[in-house]
């Protein structure tokens, strides 16, 4: 266990028994830390339900291809906490690398001392740690992703970001954000600041109206996907268009039609902020995008060796109905181009709409093998998840682990090697990448 892991474990004890979303604790600790939120590079603040990570990864890849030093804050991590903090230190040989254990431990210890044992959520104190690191290391841009919601999210302490970005909004975290899309959109719109450009992905009419009204109240320029900018596939390329003109770019490296939207949103942000680089950097950035556990193809590793020989294995951490629809669409497209029997190995949390996630796979997947997520208290019982899969119209059977499911598949007769999709939770994706020996870098 690293020093950082020991400190993180200790900080968990300070977590309030009940999460009450508030910025009061953040403001208190940031004041003690001499306000790192006021000493940051220009901030691109990103909220939304799906696509935050993919949009952030595209922005980072393009900006780095243009020679910019880029800090990035994302959550949750898959295998190691360090994945949440990427330091784009200008002129440093490790620019753009994940924060190392030594720097993370030192920053956590500094912030822990500043907090002096006061009640604080683990996300709040680690966000304060990230802001401290970002303030202490010069960079050109900070891509700052919200954790939950927006209005009362711990990241919403930057008064004047360079841009407020809203990815596609759908149902998720309803116990905190509200049960209607309008309520959820209202919480996400909380990152909108006075006079700061708002760049949004295409949204439902209901969501778009909420965002547009919030931008109008803040007198913030509002740029909406599908209205002020469009993106589509043409001859294996991505075509982006807005009032400034047309761009012909490589297709997204990340699979799925939804990634055209995420990539288009990144371009819209670059254009709205004046950060758009030349054509060569845009091209190079699009070809360099990497975001693990988002329709990631697993071709080697310790875990993969247990799978049927020749199997086509995919990993995705999407976990809500909108994500299920996107992933199922990609699997259907793969089936059209290269037919194989599709089997899902699925583990999910009790707090999610599991049947809603699985329903799009009905009629597409041959079966679902449900598994628990090791070490996660909120993991859905595999037998209960199998029941929900059956209710969604899918044959299902419970297994003890992903390894057990893969070994069972190895013993089954297939006319051709199966296509295996491991899915349902970022927590499950993290355990798979760890067991496979292929953690994010």
Buried (B, 14 or more C-beta within 10 A) or exposed (E): EBBBBEBBEEBEEBBEEEBEBEBEBBEBBBEBBEBBBEBBBBBBBBBBBBBBBBBBBBBBBBBBBBEBBBBBBBBBBBBBBBBBBBBBBBEBEEBBBBBBBEBBBBBBBBBBEBBEEEEBBBBBBBBBBBBBBBBBBBBBBBBBBBBBBBBBBBBBBBEEBBBBBBBBBBBBBBEBBBEEBBEBBBBBBBBBBEEBBBBBBBBBEEBBEBBBBBBEEBEBBBBBBBBBBBBEEEEEEBBBBBEEEEBEBBBBBBBBEBBBBBBBBBBBBBBBBEBBBEEEBBBBBBBBBEBBBBBBEBEEBEBBEBBBEEBBBBBBBBBBBBBBBBBBBBBBEBBEEEEBBBBBBBBBBEEBBBBBBBBBBBEBBBBBBBBBBBEBEEBBEBEBBBBBBBEBEBEBBBBEBBBBBBBBBEEEEBEEBBBBBBBBBBBBBBBBBBBBEBBBE
